[in-house]
Amino acid sequence: MLEALGLTVGATTVYWAMLDHPDHGVAELAAHCGLSPSEVHAALDELGRRALVRASTEWPGRVRAVGPEIGLADLIAEQEAELAERQAQLAASKAAVTRLVADRAEQRSAHGERLLGTDAIAGRLERMSWEAATEVLGCRSGVQRPEDLGAGRAIDAELLARGVALRSLYPDAVRRQPHAAHYAHWLLGLGGEVRTAPTIPQRIVIVDRRQALVPIDPEDTRKGALHVTEPGILGALLDLFEQFWSTAVPLGTIAPDDPASGLTPTERELLRLLGSGLTDDTAAQRLGISARTVGRHMASIMERLGATSRFEAGIKATQRGWI
């Protein structure tokens, strides 16, 4: 029991023996405790440093045990003093960290901070997740690498475990990516909300409607990101997210074809993108599909329209109000 107060097992054993047998000398204590005389002497030295033994007036040259109601109370008081000192040190350390964080915050821009490189982005995402109190909104990129999903799993699980609402918007392409679809269903199982749309905005993370992270280069999100806190920019990002979210399809359901045209949401968006002048490769990137899949979609659309060229298909699709 006294080990919790910092005493060794040997000193504890000798102390209890001295309380029970105050007339025992070193030899008797050694025999009683199953220790060697040198071990008893070492225990007595330790007890002396802890003020648990004092010189005996009845047996000169010996020591006597101090009653536990006094000796142990002194030990506890000593530990309490050490604990108070340690708490004061921790408080000072906490204050120093707080000042450091405040100083760094002052050095950053009042409305945004550029984060260069994946390590800086990962660090800020961890901090934003730790600060999240109510909700995290996210637009996920079309190409979801297994290693990127694995890195975010612990953060997402911790957020949902704390009761933070998590709404994630993916491109429809993830429904055809086994590892990404598995991750999205895993989020659903933990209580998150997941929806998909033919195309989504650039990758965005919005926390508690107070701060957001957007890529510096939408074509390569690994280059860097901008941390935004300016209310005007946040408002625009929130409106953009909510607009796409309102028309996206919850995971686990299938988006119905347009009853008038028979077009799927992906086909309709493909027509819109190509009609705006984008190439097959760029449209494929926006939709999270391959250029070959774009070609198959367009072949199917042309067949339904009875068109022999994409130009003719564009004219007929416009005439029918498909785009």
C-alpha positions in Angstrom: 0.0 0.0 0.0 2.8 2.4 0.9 4.4 1.9 -2.6 1.8 4.5 -3.8 3.6 7.0 -1.5 6.9 6.3 -3.1 8.3 3.7 -0.7 10.0 0.5 -1.9 8.6 -2.9 -1.0 11.5 -3.5 1.3 11.1 -0.3 3.2 7.3 -0.9 3.5 7.9 -4.4 4.9 10.4 -3.2 7.5 8.2 -0.3 8.5 5.2 -2.5 9.2 7.4 -4.9 11.1 8.8 -2.1 13.3 5.2 -1.0 14.1 4.2 -4.5 15.1 7.5 -5.3 16.9 9.0 -2.1 18.3 11.7 -4.1 20.3 13.2 -5.8 17.3 16.7 -4.9 16.2 18.2 -5.3 12.8 18.8 -9.0 13.2 15.3 -9.7 14.4 13.8 -7.5 11.6 15.8 -9.3 9.0 14.6 -12.7 10.2 11.0 -11.5 10.5 10.9 -9.9 7.1 13.0 -12.5 5.2 15.6 -9.9 4.3 19.4 -9.7 4.8 20.8 -7.4 7.4 22.2 -5.1 4.6 18.7 -5.0 3.1 17.2 -4.0 6.4 19.9 -1.2 6.8 19.0 0.1 3.3 15.3 0.1 4.2 16.0 1.9 7.5 18.0 4.6 5.5 15.1 5.0 3.2 12.6 5.3 6.1 14.9 7.8 7.7 15.0 10.0 4.6 11.2 9.9 4.7 11.0 10.8 8.4 9.2 7.5 9.2 11.8 6.5 11.8 13.5 8.4 14.5 16.3 7.7 17.0 15.1 5.6 20.0 15.6 7.0 23.5 14.8 3.6 25.0 17.3 1.6 23.0 20.3 3.8 22.2 21.8 3.2 18.7 18.5 2.0 17.4 15.6 3.7 15.6 11.9 3.6 16.2 9.0 3.8 13.8 7.0 7.0 13.7 3.2 6.3 14.0 1.5 6.2 10.6 -1.0 8.9 11.7 2.0 11.3 11.8 4.6 9.8 9.4 2.2 9.0 6.6 0.4 12.3 6.9 3.7 14.0 6.4 4.4 11.9 3.3 1.0 12.8 1.9 1.6 16.5 2.6 4.9 16.2 0.8 3.3 14.6 -2.2 0.5 17.2 -2.2 3.2 19.9 -2.2 5.0 18.2 -5.1 1.6 17.9 -7.0 0.8 21.6 -6.4 4.3 22.5 -7.8 3.7 20.3 -10.8 0.3 21.8 -11.4 1.8 25.2 -11.3 4.4 24.1 -13.8 1.7 22.7 -16.1 -0.3 25.9 -15.8 2.8 27.9 -16.8 3.4 25.6 -19.7 -0.2 25.9 -20.8 0.0 29.7 -20.7 3.2 29.6 -22.7 1.5 27.5 -25.4 -1.5 29.7 -25.4 0.7 32.8 -26.0 2.6 31.0 -28.7 -0.6 30.1 -30.5 -1.9 33.6 -30.2 1.4 35.0 -31.5 1.3 32.8 -34.5 -2.3 33.7 -35.1 -1.4 37.4 -35.1 1.3 36.7 -37.7 -1.2 35.1 -40.0 -3.5 37.1 -42.3 -6.7 38.1 -40.6 -8.8 36.6 -43.5 -6.7 33.8 -44.9 -3.5 31.8 -44.7 -1.7 29.9 -47.5 -0.7 26.4 -46.6 1.9 24.9 -48.9 2.4 21.2 -49.2 0.5 18.2 -48.0 2.0 18.2 -44.5 0.8 21.7 -43.9 -2.7 20.8 -45.2 -2.9 17.7 -43.1 -1.9 19.6 -40.0 -4.5 22.2 -40.5 -7.2 19.6 -41.2 -6.3 17.9 -38.0 -6.5 21.2 -36.1 -9.9 22.2 -37.7 -11.3 18.7 -36.9 -10.2 19.1 -33.3 -11.9 22.5 -33.1 -15.1 21.3 -34.7 -18.1 21.5 -32.4 -21.2 21.2 -34.5 -20.7 20.2 -38.2 -18.2 19.6 -40.9 -19.2 19.9 -44.5 -16.9 18.5 -47.2 -16.8 18.2 -51.0 -14.6 15.2 -51.7 -12.5 14.9 -54.9 -13.4 12.5 -57.7 -10.3 10.4 -57.5 -10.2 8.9 -54.0 -6.9 7.1 -53.4 -7.0 4.3 -50.8 -4.1 5.9 -48.8 -5.9 9.3 -48.6 -9.1 7.6 -47.4 -7.1 5.7 -44.8 -5.5 8.9 -43.5 -8.9 10.5 -43.0 -10.6 7.5 -41.3 -9.5 8.2 -37.8 -10.4 11.9 -38.0 -13.9 11.2 -39.4 -14.5 8.5 -36.8 -13.5 10.8 -34.0 -15.8 13.6 -35.3 -18.8 11.3 -35.5 -18.1 9.8 -32.0 -18.2 13.4 -30.6 -21.6 14.0 -32.1 -20.3 16.4 -34.8 -22.6 16.3 -37.9 -20.6 15.2 -41.0 -22.0 15.8 -44.5 -19.9 14.6 -47.4 -20.5 15.3 -51.1 -18.9 13.0 -53.6 -19.1 12.8 -57.4 -21.2 10.0 -58.8 -18.0 8.2 -59.9 -17.3 7.0 -56.4 -20.3 4.6 -56.7 -18.1 2.7 -59.2 -14.9 2.9 -57.1 -15.1 -0.1 -54.7 -12.7 1.3 -52.1 -14.3 4.8 -52.2 -17.8 3.3 -52.1 -16.8 1.2 -49.1 -15.5 4.2 -47.2 -18.6 6.2 -48.0 -20.9 3.4 -46.7 -18.6 3.2 -43.6 -19.3 6.9 -43.0 -23.0 6.2 -43.3 -22.8 3.4 -40.8 -21.3 5.7 -38.2 -24.1 8.3 -38.7 -22.6 10.5 -41.4 -24.5 11.8 -44.4 -23.2 11.1 -47.9 -24.6 12.3 -51.2 -23.3 12.2 -54.8 -23.8 14.4 -57.8 -22.6 14.2 -61.4 -20.2 17.0 -60.7 -19.3 18.8 -57.5 -17.4 22.0 -56.6 -13.7 22.0 -56.0 -12.6 20.3 -52.9 -13.9 22.2 -49.8 -13.9 21.6 -46.1 -16.1 23.9 -44.0 -16.1 23.6 -40.2 -18.8 25.1 -38.0 -19.5 27.7 -40.7 -16.6 29.7 -39.3 -13.6 28.4 -41.2 -12.9 26.6 -44.5 -10.1 25.1 -46.5 -10.0 25.3 -50.3 -7.3 24.3 -52.7 -5.0 26.9 -54.2 -5.0 24.9 -57.4 -8.2 23.0 -58.0 -6.4 20.9 -60.6 -3.8 19.7 -58.1 -5.1 19.8 -54.5 -1.8 18.5 -53.2 0.0 21.8 -54.0 -1.5 23.8 -51.2 -4.6 25.2 -49.7 -6.1 28.5 -48.4 -7.5 28.6 -44.9 -10.4 31.1 -45.0 -12.2 32.8 -42.1 -13.6 35.9 -43.9 -17.4 35.8 -43.5 -18.1 37.0 -47.1 -16.1 34.1 -48.6 -17.5 31.6 -46.1 -21.0 32.7 -47.0 -20.3 32.1 -50.7 -18.8 28.7 -50.1 -21.7 27.6 -47.9 -24.2 28.7 -50.5 -22.3 26.8 -53.1 -22.2 23.6 -51.0 -25.9 23.8 -50.1 -26.9 24.3 -53.7 -25.1 21.1 -54.8 -26.2 19.3 -51.7 -29.9 20.0 -52.3 -29.9 18.3 -55.7 -27.4 15.5 -54.9 -28.6 11.9 -54.4 -28.2 10.2 -51.0 -25.8 7.2 -51.1 -27.8 4.0 -51.2 -30.3 5.3 -53.7 -30.1 5.5 -57.5 -30.7 8.8 -59.3 -33.7 8.4 -61.6 -33.4 9.0 -65.3 -35.0 12.1 -66.6 -38.6 11.0 -67.6 -38.7 13.3 -70.5 -35.3 12.5 -72.1 -34.3 9.2 -70.5 -30.9 10.8 -69.6 -29.1 9.9 -66.5 -27.8 12.8 -64.4 -24.3 12.0 -65.5 -25.3 12.1 -69.2 -27.1 15.4 -68.8 -24.1 16.9 -67.1 -21.8 15.5 -69.8 -23.9 17.2 -72.5 -23.7 20.5 -70.6 -20.0 20.3 -70.1 -19.2 19.4 -73.7 -21.7 22.0 -74.9 -19.7 24.6 -72.9 -16.6 23.7 -75.0 -14.7 21.4 -72.7 -12.7 18.5 -74.2 -13.5 14.9 -73.5 -10.5 14.6 -71.1 -11.5 17.7 -69.1 -15.2 16.7 -68.9 -14.1 13.2 -67.8 -12.0 14.7 -65.1 -14.9 16.9 -63.9 -17.2 13.8 -63.8 -14.6 11.5 -62.3 -14.8 9.1 -65.2 -12.5 8.0 -68.0 -12.4 9.6 -71.4 -13.4 6.2 -72.8 -16.5 6.2 -70.7 -17.3 9.7 -72.0 -17.1 8.3 -75.5 -19.5 5.4 -74.6 -22.0 7.9 -73.1 -21.9 10.1 -76.2 -22.3 7.1 -78.5 -25.4 6.1 -76.6 -26.8 9.7 -76.6 -26.2 10.0 -80.3 -28.0 6.8 -81.0 -31.0 7.9 -79.1 -31.0 11.3 -80.9 -30.5 9.7 -84.3 -27.4 11.9 -84.8 -24.4 11.0 -86.9 -22.0 13.5 -85.4 -21.5 15.2 -82.0 -22.3 18.5 -83.6 -25.6 17.2 -84.9 -26.2 15.6 -81.5 -25.7 19.0 -79.8 -28.2 20.7 -82.1 -30.8 18.0 -81.6 -30.3 17.9 -77.8 -30.7 21.7 -77.6 -33.9 21.5 -79.8 -35.4 18.9 -77.4 -34.5 21.0 -74.4 -32.0 18.4 -73.0 -29.4 21.0 -72.4 
